[in-house]
Amino acid sequence: MNRRSRIFLGSLCFLSASLSADAFTLIANSGKPARWSNGTTSYRFNTATSGYFVGGVDASGTSSDEFQPIRNAFNSWLSVPGLSLSVTENTASSQSASSSDHINTIQWVKTGWRSLSFQPTSRALAVTLLSFDSGSGVITDADIYFNADNFRWAVVDSGTETSYIDVQNIATHEIGHFLGIDHSSENINEDDPALSDATMFFASTGGETSRRTLHADDELAIR
């Protein structure tokens, strides 16, 4: 993969630890992998934090539906053959994400990124905050935060647009966390392409779009 300066992706999980399974890693607690009850969940967008495209347009200067790249990212996971998984989009709301409301919210943070309650690093492109029952592994809440305070986001059209972070590229990674998958590797010098090229690798670069498409390790993890 391209070795340009990498920016980090994150997941924070309450009552959690990682569970290795073959090459991929699952989010787990006491040996119980995180999962959605009956393989069914939903999400909603926070409209109060929308408008993340620079100047209201994508990287090519074209007006765009800012939420569609995230829908596309969900579809990347839901299209893996052999899954029994249902994820639906609920009506958008201006209500902010909360880890205790049992509502899975996707929102942009345009100011005060470092002041969020879980104190993410300024170098984190996005963070998924995941809560689940320690006894069963059932996920009770999952919120995705995109860092629009420190980074410029767009629908990237070519790898030359290195000053922008591609929405779908990063959303596909964060949705992997949303579904209970941890990083394929957190080694910045990872030499196994099966792990470093995976959507769930822990770092990305400006202009990158390759993680929009799942790799073999990602598909094994979601199955």
ROSE-4610 file (N, C-alpha, C; in Angstrom, 1 decimal, always signed):
// ROSE-4610
residu = [M/M/M/N/N/N/R/R/R/R/R/R/S/S/S/R/R/R/I/I/I/F/F/F/L/L/L/G/G/G/S/S/S/L/L/L/C/C/C/F/F/F/L/L/L/S/S/S/A/A/A/S/S/S/L/L/L/S/S/S/A/A/A/D/D/D/A/A/A/F/F/F/T/T/T/L/L/L/I/I/I/A/A/A/N/N/N/S/S/S/G/G/G/K/K/K/P/P/P/A/A/A/R/R/R/W/W/W/S/S/S/N/N/N/G/G/G/T/T/T/T/T/T/S/S/S/Y/Y/Y/R/R/R/F/F/F/N/N/N/T/T/T/A/A/A/T/T/T/S/S/S/G/G/G/Y/Y/Y/F/F/F/V/V/V/G/G/G/G/G/G/V/V/V/D/D/D/A/A/A/S/S/S/G/G/G/T/T/T/S/S/S/S/S/S/D/D/D/E/E/E/F/F/F/Q/Q/Q/P/P/P/I/I/I/R/R/R/N/N/N/A/A/A/F/F/F/N/N/N/S/S/S/W/W/W/L/L/L/S/S/S/V/V/V/P/P/P/G/G/G/L/L/L/S/S/S/L/L/L/S/S/S/V/V/V/T/T/T/E/E/E/N/N/N/T/T/T/A/A/A/S/S/S/S/S/S/Q/Q/Q/S/S/S/A/A/A/S/S/S/S/S/S/S/S/S/D/D/D/H/H/H/I/I/I/N/N/N/T/T/T/I/I/I/Q/Q/Q/W/W/W/V/V/V/K/K/K/T/T/T/G/G/G/W/W/W/R/R/R/S/S/S/L/L/L/S/S/S/F/F/F/Q/Q/Q/P/P/P/T/T/T/S/S/S/R/R/R/A/A/A/L/L/L/A/A/A/V/V/V/T/T/T/L/L/L/L/L/L/S/S/S/F/F/F/D/D/D/S/S/S/G/G/G/S/S/S/G/G/G/V/V/V/I/I/I/T/T/T/D/D/D/A/A/A/D/D/D/I/I/I/Y/Y/Y/F/F/F/N/N/N/A/A/A/D/D/D/N/N/N/F/F/F/R/R/R/W/W/W/A/A/A/V/V/V/V/V/V/D/D/D/S/S/S/G/G/G/T/T/T/E/E/E/T/T/T/S/S/S/Y/Y/Y/I/I/I/D/D/D/V/V/V/Q/Q/Q/N/N/N/I/I/I/A/A/A/T/T/T/H/H/H/E/E/E/I/I/I/G/G/G/H/H/H/F/F/F/L/L/L/G/G/G/I/I/I/D/D/D/H/H/H/S/S/S/S/S/S/E/E/E/N/N/N/I/I/I/N/N/N/E/E/E/D/D/D/D/D/D/P/P/P/A/A/A/L/L/L/S/S/S/D/D/D/A/A/A/T/T/T/M/M/M/F/F/F/F/F/F/A/A/A/S/S/S/T/T/T/G/G/G/G/G/G/E/E/E/T/T/T/S/S/S/R/R/R/R/R/R/T/T/T/L/L/L/H/H/H/A/A/A/D/D/D/D/D/D/E/E/E/L/L/L/A/A/A/I/I/I/R/R/R]
num = [1/1/1/2/2/2/3/3/3/4/4/4/5/5/5/6/6/6/7/7/7/8/8/8/9/9/9/10/10/10/11/11/11/12/12/12/13/13/13/14/14/14/15/15/15/16/16/16/17/17/17/18/18/18/19/19/19/20/20/20/21/21/21/22/22/22/23/23/23/24/24/24/25/25/25/26/26/26/27/27/27/28/28/28/29/29/29/30/30/30/31/31/31/32/32/32/33/33/33/34/34/34/35/35/35/36/36/36/37/37/37/38/38/38/39/39/39/40/40/40/41/41/41/42/42/42/43/43/43/44/44/44/45/45/45/46/46/46/47/47/47/48/48/48/49/49/49/50/50/50/51/51/51/52/52/52/53/53/53/54/54/54/55/55/55/56/56/56/57/57/57/58/58/58/59/59/59/60/60/60/61/61/61/62/62/62/63/63/63/64/64/64/65/65/65/66/66/66/67/67/67/68/68/68/69/69/69/70/70/70/71/71/71/72/72/72/73/73/73/74/74/74/75/75/75/76/76/76/77/77/77/78/78/78/79/79/79/80/80/80/81/81/81/82/82/82/83/83/83/84/84/84/85/85/85/86/86/86/87/87/87/88/88/88/89/89/89/90/90/90/91/91/91/92/92/92/93/93/93/94/94/94/95/95/95/96/96/96/97/97/97/98/98/98/99/99/99/100/100/100/101/101/101/102/102/102/103/103/103/104/104/104/105/105/105/106/106/106/107/107/107/108/108/108/109/109/109/110/110/110/111/111/111/112/112/112/113/113/113/114/114/114/115/115/115/116/116/116/117/117/117/118/118/118/119/119/119/120/120/120/121/121/121/122/122/122/123/123/123/124/124/124/125/125/125/126/126/126/127/127/127/128/128/128/129/129/129/130/130/130/131/131/131/132/132/132/133/133/133/134/134/134/135/135/135/136/136/136/137/137/137/138/138/138/139/139/139/140/140/140/141/141/141/142/142/142/143/143/143/144/144/144/145/145/145/146/146/146/147/147/147/148/148/148/149/149/149/150/150/150/151/151/151/152/152/152/153/153/153/154/154/154/155/155/155/156/156/156/157/157/157/158/158/158/159/159/159/160/160/160/161/161/161/162/162/162/163/163/163/164/164/164/165/165/165/166/166/166/167/167/167/168/168/168/169/169/169/170/170/170/171/171/171/172/172/172/173/173/173/174/174/174/175/175/175/176/176/176/177/177/177/178/178/178/179/179/179/180/180/180/181/181/181/182/182/182/183/183/183/184/184/184/185/185/185/186/186/186/187/187/187/188/188/188/189/189/189/190/190/190/191/191/191/192/192/192/193/193/193/194/194/194/195/195/195/196/196/196/197/197/197/198/198/198/199/199/199/200/200/200/201/201/201/202/202/202/203/203/203/204/204/204/205/205/205/206/206/206/207/207/207/208/208/208/209/209/209/210/210/210/211/211/211/212/212/212/213/213/213/214/214/214/215/215/215/216/216/216/217/217/217/218/218/218/219/219/219/220/220/220/221/221/221/222/222/222/223/223/223]
x = [+0.8/+0.0/+0.9/+0.3/+1.0/+1.6/+2.8/+3.5/+3.5/+2.6/+2.5/+2.2/+2.4/+2.1/+0.7/+0.6/-0.6/-1.3/-2.6/-3.5/-4.2/-4.5/-5.0/-6.5/-7.0/-8.5/-8.6/-9.8/-9.9/-11.3/-11.3/-12.5/-12.3/-13.3/-13.2/-14.4/-14.2/-15.2/-15.3/-16.5/-16.7/-16.7/-16.1/-16.0/-15.5/-14.4/-14.0/-12.5/-12.2/-10.9/-10.9/-9.8/-9.8/-9.7/-10.3/-10.3/-9.8/-8.6/-8.0/-8.7/-8.9/-9.5/-8.8/-7.9/-7.1/-6.4/-6.4/-5.7/-6.4/-7.7/-8.5/-8.7/-9.2/-9.5/-10.9/-11.6/-12.9/-12.9/-13.8/-14.0/-14.8/-14.2/-14.8/-14.6/-15.3/-15.2/-15.3/-14.3/-14.4/-14.6/-14.1/-14.2/-15.5/-16.4/-17.6/-17.6/-17.5/-17.4/-18.6/-18.4/-19.5/-20.3/-21.6/-22.6/-23.9/-24.6/-25.9/-27.0/-27.9/-28.9/-29.7/-29.8/-30.5/-30.0/-28.7/-28.1/-28.8/-29.5/-30.3/-29.9/-29.8/-29.5/-29.9/-29.7/-30.1/-29.1/-29.2/-28.4/-29.2/-28.7/-29.3/-28.2/-28.4/-27.5/-27.9/-26.9/-27.1/-27.1/-28.2/-28.2/-27.6/-27.6/-27.1/-25.6/-24.9/-23.5/-23.1/-24.1/-23.9/-23.2/-22.9/-22.2/-20.7/-20.2/-18.7/-17.9/-18.5/-17.8/-17.2/-16.0/-15.4/-16.2/-16.8/-17.5/-18.9/-19.3/-20.5/-20.5/-19.2/-19.1/-18.1/-18.0/-17.0/-15.7/-14.7/-13.3/-13.3/-14.2/-14.2/-14.9/-15.5/-16.3/-17.8/-18.2/-19.6/-20.4/-21.6/-22.5/-22.9/-23.0/-23.2/-24.0/-24.7/-25.4/-24.4/-24.2/-23.1/-23.3/-24.5/-24.7/-24.6/-24.6/-24.6/-23.3/-22.1/-20.9/-21.0/-21.7/-21.8/-22.8/-23.8/-24.7/-24.0/-23.2/-22.4/-21.5/-20.9/-20.0/-20.7/-21.9/-22.7/-23.0/-23.3/-23.6/-22.4/-21.2/-20.0/-20.0/-20.3/-20.4/-21.6/-22.7/-24.0/-24.0/-23.1/-23.1/-22.2/-21.5/-20.7/-21.6/-21.3/-22.1/-22.2/-23.3/-23.5/-23.8/-24.1/-24.4/-25.9/-26.2/-27.5/-27.5/-27.5/-27.3/-28.2/-28.9/-29.8/-29.5/-29.2/-29.0/-29.8/-30.6/-31.6/-31.2/-31.6/-31.3/-32.6/-32.6/-33.7/-33.7/-34.8/-34.9/-33.9/-33.2/-32.2/-32.7/-31.8/-32.2/-31.1/-31.5/-30.5/-29.9/-30.4/-29.9/-28.5/-27.7/-26.3/-26.2/-25.1/-24.8/-24.6/-25.1/-24.9/-24.7/-23.7/-23.4/-24.4/-25.4/-26.3/-27.8/-28.0/-29.4/-29.8/-28.9/-29.3/-29.8/-29.3/-29.5/-28.2/-28.0/-26.7/-26.7/-25.8/-25.8/-24.4/-24.5/-23.3/-23.3/-22.2/-22.1/-20.7/-20.7/-19.4/-19.1/-17.9/-17.5/-16.6/-17.2/-16.5/-15.7/-16.0/-15.2/-15.2/-14.1/-14.0/-13.8/-13.1/-12.8/-12.1/-11.1/-10.3/-11.1/-12.2/-13.0/-14.1/-14.2/-15.2/-14.9/-15.9/-15.8/-14.8/-14.6/-13.6/-12.2/-12.0/-10.8/-10.0/-10.5/-9.7/-8.5/-7.5/-6.3/-6.7/-6.0/-6.3/-5.9/-5.1/-4.7/-5.7/-6.7/-7.7/-8.7/-8.8/-9.7/-11.2/-11.4/-12.8/-12.7/-13.7/-13.8/-15.2/-15.2/-16.5/-16.5/-17.5/-17.7/-18.7/-18.3/-19.1/-19.3/-20.6/-21.0/-21.7/-21.4/-22.1/-22.1/-23.1/-23.3/-22.2/-21.6/-20.4/-20.8/-22.0/-22.4/-22.7/-23.3/-23.7/-22.9/-22.3/-21.6/-22.5/-23.8/-24.7/-24.4/-24.3/-24.0/-25.2/-25.1/-26.2/-26.2/-25.1/-25.0/-23.7/-23.8/-22.6/-22.8/-21.8/-21.9/-20.6/-20.7/-19.5/-19.3/-18.1/-17.7/-16.6/-16.9/-15.9/-15.2/-13.9/-13.1/-13.1/-14.0/-14.0/-13.5/-12.9/-12.2/-10.8/-10.1/-8.7/-8.5/-9.5/-9.3/-10.4/-10.0/-11.0/-11.5/-12.8/-13.4/-14.1/-14.2/-14.7/-15.0/-15.7/-15.8/-14.6/-13.6/-12.3/-12.5/-12.1/-12.2/-10.9/-9.8/-8.5/-7.5/-6.5/-5.5/-4.6/-4.8/-4.0/-4.6/-5.8/-6.5/-6.1/-4.8/-4.3/-4.6/-5.1/-5.4/-6.8/-7.5/-8.8/-8.8/-9.7/-10.0/-11.3/-11.2/-12.4/-13.4/-14.6/-15.7/-15.9/-16.2/-16.5/-15.4/-14.2/-13.0/-12.9/-13.1/-13.0/-14.3/-15.5/-16.7/-16.8/-16.2/-16.2/-15.5/-14.3/-13.5/-14.3/-14.9/-15.6/-16.8/-17.5/-18.6/-18.2/-17.0/-16.4/-16.4/-16.0/-16.0/-17.5/-18.3/-19.8/-20.4/-19.8/-20.3/-19.6/-18.6/-17.9/-16.5/-15.9/-14.6/-13.5/-12.4/-11.3/-10.3/-9.2/-8.2/-7.5/-7.2/-6.5/-5.0/-4.5/-3.1/-3.0/-2.2/-1.8/-0.3/+0.3/+1.8/+2.0/+2.5/+2.7/+3.6/+4.4/+5.3/+4.9/+3.6/+3.0/+3.5/+4.1/+4.6/+3.8/+2.7/+1.7/+0.6/+0.6/-0.4/-1.8/-2.0/-3.4/-3.9/-3.0/-3.4/-3.3/-2.2/-2.0/-2.9/-3.4/-4.3/-5.8/-6.0/-7.4/-8.1/-9.4/-10.2/-10.0/-9.8/-9.7/-8.3/-7.3/-6.0/-6.2/-5.3/-5.6/-5.3/-4.7/-4.3/-4.6/-4.7/-5.0/-4.2/-4.4/-3.7/-4.7/-4.3/-5.1/-5.3/-6.4/-6.7/-6.9/-6.8/-6.9/-8.4/-8.6/-10.0/-10.0/-8.9/-8.8/-9.6/-9.8/-10.5/-12.0/-12.5/-13.9/-14.4/-13.4/-13.7/-13.1/-13.9/-13.4/-12.4/-11.5/-10.5/-10.8/-10.0/-10.3/-10.4/-9.5/-9.4/-10.7/-11.2/-12.4/-13.6/-13.7/-14.8/-14.8/-13.7/-13.6/-14.1/-13.7/-14.1/-15.6/-16.2/-17.7/-18.5/-17.9/-18.6/-18.5]
y = [-1.2/+0.0/+1.2/+2.4/+3.6/+3.9/+4.3/+4.6/+6.1/+6.9/+8.3/+8.3/+9.5/+9.7/+9.2/+8.4/+7.7/+8.5/+8.4/+9.0/+7.9/+8.0/+6.9/+6.9/+5.6/+5.4/+4.7/+4.9/+4.4/+3.8/+2.9/+2.5/+2.4/+2.9/+2.8/+2.0/+1.0/+0.1/-0.1/+0.1/-0.1/-1.6/-2.0/-3.3/-4.3/-3.9/-4.7/-5.0/-6.1/-6.4/-7.1/-7.4/-8.0/-9.5/-10.2/-11.6/-12.0/-12.6/-13.0/-14.2/-14.2/-15.3/-15.4/-16.3/-16.4/-15.0/-14.4/-13.2/-12.0/-11.9/-10.8/-10.8/-9.7/-9.6/-9.1/-9.7/-9.3/-8.5/-7.6/-6.9/-7.8/-8.0/-9.0/-8.6/-9.3/-9.2/-10.5/-11.0/-12.3/-13.4/-13.3/-14.3/-14.3/-13.3/-13.2/-12.1/-12.5/-11.5/-10.5/-9.2/-8.3/-8.6/-8.5/-8.8/-8.1/-8.0/-7.3/-8.4/-8.2/-9.2/-9.5/-10.8/-11.4/-10.9/-10.4/-9.9/-8.7/-7.9/-6.8/-5.5/-4.4/-3.1/-2.0/-0.8/+0.4/+1.6/+2.6/+3.8/+5.0/+6.2/+7.5/+8.5/+9.5/+10.6/+11.7/+12.4/+13.7/+14.8/+15.4/+16.5/+17.8/+17.9/+19.1/+19.3/+18.2/+18.3/+18.1/+18.2/+17.9/+19.1/+19.0/+20.1/+20.0/+18.7/+18.6/+18.8/+18.7/+18.9/+20.3/+20.5/+21.8/+22.7/+23.8/+24.6/+24.0/+22.9/+22.3/+21.4/+21.1/+20.3/+19.2/+18.2/+17.2/+17.7/+16.8/+17.2/+17.7/+17.2/+17.7/+19.0/+19.5/+20.7/+20.5/+19.2/+18.9/+18.7/+19.3/+19.1/+17.7/+17.2/+15.8/+15.5/+14.4/+13.9/+13.5/+14.2/+13.9/+12.6/+12.1/+10.8/+9.6/+9.7/+8.6/+7.8/+8.4/+7.6/+6.7/+7.1/+6.3/+5.1/+5.4/+4.3/+3.3/+3.8/+2.9/+2.0/+2.6/+1.9/+0.8/+1.0/+0.0/-1.2/-0.8/-1.8/-2.7/-2.2/-3.0/-4.2/-3.9/-5.0/-5.9/-5.3/-6.1/-7.0/-6.6/-7.4/-8.6/-8.9/-10.1/-11.3/-12.2/-13.4/-14.2/-14.8/-15.7/-15.1/-13.8/-13.1/-13.1/-13.2/-13.0/-11.8/-10.6/-9.3/-8.3/-7.5/-6.5/-5.2/-4.2/-2.8/-1.8/-1.1/-0.1/+1.3/+2.2/+3.7/+4.3/+4.8/+5.5/+7.0/+7.6/+9.1/+9.9/+10.8/+11.6/+12.5/+12.9/+13.8/+14.8/+15.8/+16.8/+16.5/+15.3/+14.9/+14.4/+14.8/+14.4/+13.0/+12.3/+11.0/+10.9/+9.8/+9.5/+8.0/+7.6/+6.2/+5.4/+6.2/+5.6/+5.7/+6.2/+6.3/+5.1/+4.2/+3.0/+3.4/+4.5/+5.0/+5.1/+4.4/+4.4/+5.6/+6.6/+7.9/+8.0/+8.6/+8.9/+10.5/+11.0/+12.5/+13.0/+14.3/+15.0/+15.9/+16.0/+16.9/+18.0/+19.2/+20.3/+21.2/+21.2/+22.0/+21.2/+21.4/+20.7/+19.2/+18.7/+17.3/+16.8/+17.5/+17.1/+17.3/+18.0/+18.2/+17.2/+16.2/+15.2/+14.4/+13.8/+13.2/+12.0/+11.4/+10.3/+10.7/+12.0/+12.7/+12.0/+12.0/+11.4/+12.2/+11.6/+12.3/+13.1/+14.2/+15.1/+14.4/+13.3/+12.6/+11.5/+11.3/+10.3/+10.8/+10.1/+10.6/+10.4/+9.3/+9.0/+8.0/+8.0/+7.0/+6.4/+5.1/+4.5/+4.1/+4.6/+4.4/+3.2/+2.1/+0.9/+0.5/+0.2/-0.3/-1.7/-2.6/-3.9/-4.6/-5.5/-6.2/-7.2/-7.1/-7.9/-9.4/-9.7/-11.1/-11.8/-11.1/-11.8/-11.4/-10.2/-9.7/-8.9/-8.8/-8.1/-6.6/-6.0/-4.5/-3.7/-2.7/-1.9/-0.5/-0.1/+1.3/+1.4/+2.0/+2.2/+3.6/+4.5/+5.8/+6.1/+6.7/+7.0/+8.5/+8.9/+10.3/+10.5/+11.5/+11.8/+13.2/+13.2/+14.4/+15.4/+16.3/+17.4/+18.7/+18.6/+19.7/+19.8/+18.6/+18.6/+18.2/+17.7/+17.1/+17.6/+17.7/+18.1/+16.8/+16.7/+15.5/+15.8/+14.7/+14.8/+13.5/+13.4/+12.2/+12.4/+11.6/+11.7/+11.0/+11.7/+11.1/+10.5/+10.9/+10.3/+10.4/+9.6/+9.5/+10.7/+11.7/+12.9/+13.9/+13.7/+14.6/+14.3/+14.4/+14.0/+14.9/+16.1/+17.0/+16.7/+15.7/+15.4/+13.9/+13.7/+12.3/+11.9/+10.7/+10.2/+9.6/+10.1/+9.7/+8.2/+7.7/+6.3/+5.4/+5.7/+5.0/+4.8/+5.9/+5.8/+5.3/+5.6/+5.1/+3.6/+3.0/+1.5/+0.9/+1.5/+1.1/+1.2/+2.4/+2.6/+1.7/+1.4/+0.5/-0.9/-1.3/-2.5/-2.6/-1.5/-1.5/-1.5/-0.8/-0.7/-2.1/-3.0/-4.4/-5.4/-4.9/-5.7/-6.2/-5.6/-6.0/-5.0/-5.6/-4.7/-4.6/-3.9/-3.7/-5.0/-5.1/-6.2/-6.2/-5.0/-4.9/-3.4/-3.2/-1.9/-1.7/-2.4/-2.2/-1.3/-0.1/+0.8/+0.3/-0.7/-1.3/-2.7/-2.9/-4.2/-4.7/-5.9/-6.3/-7.4/-7.8/-8.8/-8.0/-8.0/-7.2/-7.7/-8.9/-9.3/-8.5/-8.0/-7.2/-5.7/-5.3/-3.8/-3.3/-4.1/-3.6/-3.8/-4.5/-4.7/-3.4/-3.4/-2.2/-1.9/-2.9/-2.8/-2.5/-2.2/-1.8/-0.4/-0.2/+0.9/+2.3/+2.5/+3.8/+4.0/+5.2/+5.6/+6.8/+7.2/+8.4/+9.3/+10.5/+11.4/+10.9/+11.1/+10.7/+9.2/+8.4/+6.9/+6.5/+5.6/+5.0/+3.5/+2.9/+1.4/+0.7/+1.3/+0.6/+0.7/+1.3/+1.3/-0.2/-0.9/-2.3/-3.3/-4.2/-5.1/-6.1/-6.5/-7.5/-8.8/-9.9/-11.2/-11.3/-10.6/-10.6/-10.0/-8.9/-8.2/-9.2/-9.8/-10.7/-11.9/-12.4/-13.5/-13.1/-11.8/-11.3/-11.1/-10.6/-10.3/-11.6/-12.6/-13.9/-14.6]
z = [+0.0/+0.0/+0.0/-0.3/-0.3/+1.1/+1.1/+2.4/+2.8/+2.2/+2.7/+4.2/+4.7/+6.2/+6.5/+7.5/+7.8/+9.0/+9.0/+10.0/+10.6/+11.9/+12.6/+12.7/+12.8/+12.9/+14.3/+14.9/+16.3/+16.6/+17.6/+18.2/+19.7/+20.4/+21.9/+22.3/+23.2/+23.5/+25.0/+25.6/+27.0/+27.3/+28.4/+28.9/+27.8/+27.2/+26.0/+26.0/+25.3/+25.0/+23.6/+23.0/+21.7/+21.8/+20.8/+20.7/+19.3/+19.2/+18.0/+17.4/+16.1/+15.4/+14.0/+13.8/+12.6/+12.5/+11.3/+11.1/+11.7/+11.5/+12.0/+13.5/+14.0/+15.4/+15.7/+16.6/+17.0/+18.3/+18.4/+19.7/+20.6/+21.9/+22.7/+24.2/+25.1/+26.5/+27.1/+27.9/+28.6/+27.6/+26.4/+25.4/+24.6/+24.9/+24.2/+23.1/+21.8/+20.8/+20.8/+20.5/+20.4/+19.2/+19.4/+18.3/+18.5/+17.4/+17.5/+17.7/+18.6/+18.9/+17.7/+17.4/+16.3/+14.9/+15.0/+13.7/+13.1/+13.9/+13.4/+14.2/+13.5/+14.1/+13.2/+13.6/+12.8/+13.2/+12.4/+12.7/+12.2/+12.7/+12.2/+12.0/+11.2/+11.0/+11.9/+12.4/+13.2/+12.2/+11.9/+10.9/+11.4/+12.7/+13.3/+13.0/+12.7/+12.4/+11.0/+10.1/+8.7/+8.1/+6.7/+6.0/+6.2/+6.1/+6.3/+5.0/+3.9/+2.6/+2.6/+2.2/+2.1/+1.1/+1.6/+0.7/+0.2/+0.9/+0.5/-0.7/-1.2/-2.4/-2.1/-3.0/-2.9/-3.4/-3.5/-3.9/-5.3/-6.2/-7.6/-7.8/-6.7/-6.8/-7.2/-7.1/-7.4/-6.2/-6.1/-5.0/-4.9/-3.7/-3.4/-2.2/-2.1/-0.9/+0.0/+1.1/+2.0/+2.8/+2.8/+3.6/+2.7/+1.4/+0.5/+0.6/+0.8/+0.9/+2.1/+3.2/+4.4/+4.1/+3.4/+3.0/+2.2/+1.3/+0.4/+1.3/+2.3/+3.2/+3.9/+4.4/+5.0/+4.0/+2.8/+1.8/+1.5/+1.6/+1.4/+2.4/+3.6/+4.6/+4.4/+4.1/+4.0/+2.7/+1.8/+0.5/+0.6/+1.7/+1.8/+1.7/+0.9/+0.7/+2.0/+2.3/+3.4/+4.7/+4.8/+6.0/+6.3/+7.6/+8.1/+9.0/+8.3/+9.0/+8.4/+9.2/+8.7/+9.4/+8.6/+9.2/+8.4/+9.1/+8.5/+8.9/+8.1/+8.4/+8.9/+10.1/+10.7/+10.3/+10.6/+10.3/+11.0/+10.3/+10.8/+11.9/+12.8/+13.9/+14.3/+15.0/+15.4/+16.8/+17.3/+18.7/+18.6/+19.5/+19.5/+20.0/+19.6/+20.1/+21.6/+22.1/+23.6/+23.7/+24.5/+24.7/+25.5/+26.1/+27.0/+26.5/+25.3/+24.8/+23.9/+23.7/+22.9/+21.5/+21.0/+19.6/+18.9/+17.8/+17.1/+16.2/+16.5/+15.8/+15.1/+13.9/+13.1/+13.0/+13.5/+13.5/+13.2/+12.8/+12.5/+13.6/+13.9/+15.0/+14.3/+14.2/+13.4/+14.3/+15.6/+16.6/+17.9/+18.7/+20.0/+20.0/+18.9/+18.9/+20.1/+20.6/+21.7/+23.0/+23.0/+24.2/+24.4/+23.5/+23.6/+24.9/+25.5/+26.8/+26.8/+25.7/+25.6/+25.1/+24.9/+24.7/+23.6/+22.4/+21.2/+20.9/+20.4/+19.9/+18.6/+18.4/+17.3/+16.0/+16.0/+14.8/+14.4/+15.2/+14.9/+13.9/+12.7/+11.7/+12.2/+12.9/+13.3/+14.5/+15.3/+16.4/+16.5/+16.7/+17.0/+18.5/+19.1/+20.6/+20.7/+21.2/+21.2/+22.7/+23.0/+24.3/+24.2/+25.0/+24.9/+26.3/+26.4/+27.6/+27.8/+29.0/+29.3/+29.5/+29.8/+30.0/+28.7/+27.7/+26.5/+25.3/+25.3/+24.1/+23.2/+23.6/+22.7/+22.8/+21.6/+21.5/+21.9/+22.8/+23.2/+22.6/+22.2/+21.6/+20.8/+19.6/+18.8/+18.1/+18.4/+17.8/+17.1/+15.9/+15.1/+15.0/+15.3/+15.3/+14.2/+13.3/+12.3/+12.7/+12.6/+13.0/+11.9/+11.8/+10.8/+11.4/+12.6/+13.3/+12.8/+12.6/+12.2/+10.8/+10.1/+8.7/+7.8/+6.5/+5.4/+4.7/+4.6/+4.1/+2.7/+1.9/+0.6/+0.0/-1.1/-1.9/-2.9/-2.6/-3.4/-4.8/-5.8/-7.2/-7.7/-7.1/-7.6/-6.4/-6.5/-5.4/-5.3/-6.3/-6.2/-5.3/-4.8/-3.9/-2.5/-2.2/-0.9/+0.2/+0.0/+1.1/+1.7/+1.0/+1.5/+2.0/+3.0/+3.5/+2.9/+2.3/+1.6/+2.6/+2.5/+3.5/+3.5/+2.3/+2.2/+2.7/+2.3/+2.7/+4.3/+5.0/+6.4/+7.1/+6.5/+7.0/+6.9/+5.9/+5.8/+6.9/+7.3/+8.4/+9.7/+9.9/+11.2/+11.3/+10.2/+10.3/+10.6/+10.3/+10.7/+12.3/+12.9/+14.4/+14.9/+14.2/+14.5/+14.6/+13.7/+13.6/+14.5/+15.2/+16.2/+15.8/+14.8/+14.3/+14.8/+15.2/+15.6/+14.5/+14.7/+13.7/+13.3/+12.0/+11.4/+11.9/+12.1/+12.6/+13.1/+14.1/+14.6/+14.5/+13.6/+13.4/+12.2/+12.4/+11.3/+10.2/+10.6/+9.6/+9.2/+9.3/+9.0/+7.5/+7.5/+6.2/+5.5/+6.2/+5.6/+4.9/+3.6/+2.8/+3.1/+3.6/+3.9/+5.1/+5.9/+7.1/+6.8/+6.2/+5.9/+4.9/+3.9/+2.9/+3.3/+4.4/+4.8/+5.2/+5.0/+5.4/+6.9/+7.7/+9.2/+9.7/+8.8/+9.2/+9.9/+10.9/+11.8/+11.3/+10.1/+9.7/+8.2/+7.8/+6.4/+6.0/+4.7/+4.2/+3.4/+3.3/+2.5/+1.0/+0.5/-0.9/-1.1/+0.0/-0.2/-0.3/-1.2/-1.4/-1.4/-1.3/-1.4/-0.3/+0.8/+1.9/+1.8/+0.7/+0.4/+0.1/-0.5/-0.9/+0.2/+0.7/+1.7/+1.1/+1.9/+1.5/+2.2/+1.9/+2.3/+3.9/+4.6/+6.0/+6.6/+6.0/+6.5/+6.3/+5.2/+4.9/+5.9/+6.1/+7.1/+8.5/+8.9/+10.2/+10.3/+9.3/+9.4/+9.3/+8.6/+8.6/+9.9]
